[in-house]
Amino acid sequence: QQSLEHSLALAHEIGSDKWNCMASGMLALVSLAQHDVPRAQSLLTETLRPDLPPETVGQWLICSARAELALARNDPGQALEILDQLISSAGHHSEGHRNPRLSHVHGQALAALGQAAEAEAVLQAAQEIARAQGLRPALWRICITLGKLYQTQAREAEAEHLFSTARTLIEDLAANITD
């Protein structure tokens, strides 16, 4: 967080829109992880007009953070609108479909809208992408979300398997962190 705040100050100092978007987007995601929704909202409001399609990595990051902010504010419909914009802006590359973080947010939004079957399919795809790319921090989060979805469907055995997988991933990640 401190490094991102310093980066944001430097981006303002040199007048770099690209670095401003990168630092603001990342800092907004950190704020959301810390449950500081007002700070995330403030960072994202100050950065890029929401009606502009993302053309750079920084702008893409801002848009994806806005989707996560919409979920944090209990507006899954808006999150889906933002995700659709991101996926369409990816064009023929369709990176939005291979990004486990975006797929995770997409699955969460669908689940919040009561579209369980669609959410399950998206979350399972996100799980496979994260596994294939070796993204264990993303994978355990996806497992938790999918497990919670299964709990709402009274699929306790499947939910417990996913929670157990998440615990194992977390323990493995924690074992490699030095004091």
Secondary structure, DSSP 8 states (H G I E B T S, - for coil): -HHHHHHHHHHHHHT-HHHHHHHHHHHHHHHHHTT-HHHHHHHHHTT--TTS---SHHHHHHHHHHHHHHHHTT-HHHHHHHHHHHHHHTGGG-GGGT-HHHHHHHHHHHHHTT-HHHHHHHHHHHHHHHHHTT-HHHHHHHHHHHHHHHHHTT-HHHHHHHHHHHHHHHHHHHHT---
